[in-house]
Amino acid sequence: MFVLPKSHTLTKMMQMSCKFATSLPFYKPFSSSLSPSHNFPSFSVSATSGTCKLTWDHVLHISESKHVTQQDPCSYLHGYFQKVQLCNRGSDKQSEFLPFVIEGNVVGFIHNRFVEHLRGFSDVFVFPKDGGPFGDCVSLHPLLKTADERTSAVGYVIEHLGEEHIPGIRNELYPVKSSFDKPIFFSLERAAAPYFGIKAYGIHMSGYVELDGEKHLWIAKRSHSKSTYPGMLDHLVAGGLPHGIDCQENVVKECEEEAGIPRSISIKAKPVGAVSYMDIDGYRYKRDVLFCYDLILPESFVPKNEDGEVESFKLIPVKQVAEVIRTTQFFKPNCAIVIIDFLFRHGYISPENHGYLNLLRSLREGDCS
């Protein structure tokens, strides 16, 4: 079974993902049912840019045909477990992070080496020793009392650390809370969220169509200009939850920007639960909760990207999407686990498959609060 080493960087992960896809004929869960005559188109990865040269032909060559029916129920879910593991790496590295504590609440975790970049800003950050129940920790200067003061002060630090230490700065603020329903302590630049280990929330919407009694999912292919996972597969609509907007309104906003779905349709998206994960990669500690939505779309609707973040869309039978998820790493990892959740809810994953409950439970591996 292909397992991504925990030490790989994002670019390396994409390279391995794409190389993996070109080797489908000998991926173990598939190998018993594929003969040498099965030819899959190949694609390449730019070693300098990390760009994935994935095409829709690669996706459409993955079929739910006889290969699925020949799978051993004891091993069928292995490919799905792999996708969950990709979003939950590095649990053995948690001891390398210090709690980020505000007003007696743990709001994040900061790597002990990244902390050294913050020590030069003594009017913003303080570093209590044996700080009560939390031990050594990081906190904000007690003179920073309001959310606005904290947002401004920490924003000053992020600006000075710059792209060298926090790449991909977007000038988009995320709320910093101890949990979803708690008050906001301050707001933090989105790109800095994993470096401070704060809980980040987002929305992912599965848009599907029913054709001749079979469900089809609209899948997006990410633009090659994206700073993360360029050229890989994505949800029809997904986005982080910034400060000052609720989930439903964010779904409507992202629907318009990412897929050209008018409010008259997007407002009908139904909240169907959430998935969560905790991923440690170097100094980055991602603690994400993704609110999941389903939207049944008219047969006549064709998505159109409005913000330049999507290269193209394709309507694909859910069974075939399931095989792409299970046997490749074509999808952005957190999109894969949201689609796995969709497969559970719509009956495409069965209790007869060994590991059913473990896989279901693993979709909320992170702190889902």
N, C-alpha and C positions, 0 to 999 in steps of 0.2 A: 504494500500500500504506500502511496506517495504521501509523505508527511513533510511539511515545510519546516526546516530548522528554525528555532526561535530566534536565532541571532541575525536572520536575514533582514536587510533594510527593505524599504518600500520598493525601490527600483529592482533589487534582487528578487523580491517576491514576485513582481510582475514578470521578470524574465523567466523565472522558474514556472510561473503560471502558464505563460505562452508556450514555452518549450514542452511543458507537460501536455498541452493540448495537441501538439503535433505528433505526440506519441500514443494517441488513443488506442491503436490496435493492440498494444500490449499492456494497457492499464488492467490490473489484475481482475477486478470484478467483471470486466468486459471480455477478457481474453478467451474464455471458454467458448464464446459464441461468435467470435470474429475470425474469419479465415484470412490468409494473406491476400486474397483477391479483393478485400475491402480497402479501397483507396480513399484516404482523407486528404483534402487539400492542405498544404503546409503554409505557415506564415512565420514572419520573423519579428524579432525585437531589436530596436536600435539600442546598442549598448551605451551610447552616450546620452540619449534622451529618455530611455526607458519606455518609449512608445510601443504599444502593442499593435502589431499589424494584423489584427483580427478582422475577418470579413464575415458577412452574413452567410456565405457559403459554408464556412466552418461550422456555424451554428446549425444550419439546416441539414447538414450531413449526420447530425446526431438524431437518431430515430428511436421511437418507442416501440418498434416492431417486435420481431421475435426475440431480440436480445433480452428484453425485459422479462418475458415469460420464462426464459431459461435460467433466471437468476435464482440462486439458493436463498430462501427466506432468511437464513441465518447470517448472510453476508450482504444482503441487498442494501441495508441502511448505512453501510460503512462509508460510502461516498458522501452522504449527508453529514455524518459525524465529523468528517474531515473539514467541511466548510464551517461548522461550528467552532472547531479547534482553531481555525485561522483567525477567528475573532476573539479568541480567549487564550492568547499566548502569555507566557512569562509570569505565571502565578508564583513561581519559585523566586522571583526577583522583588517581591513586595517589600522585603526587609530593607531594600536599598532606598526606600522612599520615606520621607518625613511627613507626618500629618500637617496639613495646612489648616489652622484652627482660627476661627473668628467667633468672638463672644461665646466661647465654650462649645462651639459646634465644629466638627470636622467637615470642611467643605471641599477638601481635595488632598492630593498627595504630591510631593515634589521630590525629585531625585536628589540624593545627598550631594551629587556633583553639580547639578544645576543650581542648587542652593547657593553655591559659591558665586554665581553670577549676580545674586541678589544682595550679597553682603555689602556691596558698595553703596547701597541706597538705604542708609540707616534711618532716614526720615520717613521711609515707607514701610520697610520690613523690620521685624524684630525676631529674635531667635531664642526663645526661652529654653533654658536647660531644666530638665526634669519638670516639665510644665504640667504638674498635677497628673491626672489620669492618662495624659497623652505622651508623657515622657518628653524627649527632645522634639521640638516642633517648630514650625514657621507660623508667624502671625503678622498682622498689620499693626503699625504704630498706633498706640492708644489715642493719640490726638486726631486720628482719622476716624471721626465718629459717624458721619453720614454716608449713605450709599454714593452720593454724588462726589464727596471728597475722596472716597476710596477709589471710585472709578477713575477719577482724574489722576490721582497719584500713581496707581498701578499702570494706567495708560501711559504715563510719562516714562515709567521704567521699560515697558514694552517697546516704546518708540526708540529708546536709547539702546536697548539690546539689539533691535533691528533684525533684518533677515539672516544675519550670520548665526544668531542663536534661536530665532523663531521664524523659520521660513514660511512663506505663504500668507503674510499679513493681509487681511481683507478689509479692515476698518468696519467690521461687523461685530456687534457686541452680544455676548451670551450672558444670561443672568447667572450669578453665583449663589447657590442655595445649598442647604444641607439635604433637602429632598424637594420633590416637585411642588408640594402644597405649602412649603414654608416661605417666609419672607425672603426677599432678595437682599443680600449683604452688600453687593456691588455688581457691576457689570464688567466683563473681561473680553478682550479681543478674541475672536473665534479661533484664530490660529494658535493662540497661547493656551487654549483650554486644556489640551493634553499635557502640556508642560507643567501645568499647575494641578493636573489631575482632578479637575472639577467635573461634576456630573453634567453631561451635555445631553440635551433632549432634541429629538428630531421627529419628523413625520415621513412615513413611506406609504405611498398609495399604490395598490395593485388595481390597474384598470383592465377590465376584461369584457369580452363579448361572447355571447352564446350563439354559435352557428351550428345548425342541424343537431342540436342537443349536446354539443361538445363545447366546453369552455376554451377560449383562446385568450392569452395574455398579450397586451401590448408591451413590448420590450424596447428600451432605448439603448442606443450605442453612444457612449460618451464621446464628446469632442476630443480630438487629439491635442487641443490647446489646454485642456484641463490640467491643473497642477498635480492632481492625484488620480491615479487609475485611468490615464488617458486611453481612449480607444476601447475600453472594456464595456461589458454589458451592465445595464442599470435598470432600475425601476422606471415605469412610465413617469412617475412624479415622486420626488424625494427632496428633502431639504432640512437643514438645521432649524431649530426653534429659537429665533433671536429674542432679545428683550422687547417687551411691549406688544406682543401679539399672541393670541391664543391658538390652539392647535387647529381648530376648524378654519379660522381665517387664514392660517398659514397654508393649509391644504388648498384653499381657494386661490390664494396668491400664487403658490407654486404651480398649480394646475394651469393658470393663465400663462405664466412665464415659460414653463418648461414644455408644455404640450399644447398650448392654445385652446385649452378647454374652457368654455365660457362659464361664468358663475351660475347660470341657470341649470347647468349640468353638474358642475363640481360641488355645489352645495348639497347634492344628494349623496356624497361619499359617506359611508358608514364607518364609525370607529369600531374596530373588531378586536382590540387588545394591544399588547405591546411585547416587544422582545428586548433583551438587554445583554450586554457583554462587558468584560473587563479585559483589556488588551495592553500589555506592557511591551514596548519596543524602544530600547535605549532609555532616553530620558522621558519618553512619552508614556503617559498612563491614561488610556482612554476608558472612561466609565460612561458608556452611552446607554440611553434608553430611547427606543424608537417606537413611537405610537403608530400602529398599523391601521390603515383604512382600505376599504374595498369600494370600488365604483363600477357598476355595470354601465357600459357605454353603448350608445346606439350602433347598430351594424354599419351605418353610413358614416360614422365619425372617423376621421383620419387626423392623428395628432400632428401638430406643427410647432416646432421649437421657436420660441421668441427671444431667448436670452443668449443664444450662441453656445450653450453648454452641451447640446446634444447634436450628434452628427446625423442620425437617422433613426427611424422607428421600424419595427417589424411586428406583425401580428402572428403569434405562434401558438399552436395547440398547447394546452397546459401540460399534457403528458410528455410532449417533446421538451418543453422548458424544464420539466422535472429531470429528464435524462441529461440535459446540458448541465444542470446544477450538480447532479449526482456524479457525473463522469468527467467533468472538466473543471477548470478554474477560470472560465471565461467571464464570470460575473464579479463585479466589485463585491468583496467578501460580506459586508453587512447586508447587501441586497439579497445575497444567497440565503441568509438565515431568515429574512422576512418572507421570501418565497417558500422556504421550507414550512414556515408557520402557515402560509396560505394552503400548502398541500395538505397539512393536517386538517385544517378547518373545512376544506372542500372534499375530503375523503380520498385523496390520492395516496396517502400513506396509511397503511392498515395495521391494526393491532396484531395481525398474524405475522408481521415482520419482527424478527428478533431485535430487541432493543428499543421498541416503540416508545415505552414510557421514559426511558433514559434520554432518548433524543428529544422528546417533547419537553422534558424538564430542562434540558441543556439550553433551550432557546431563551431561558431567563437566567443564565449563568451569572450575570452581573447583578448589582444592587438595584433591583427594580423598585425604586421608591422615589 
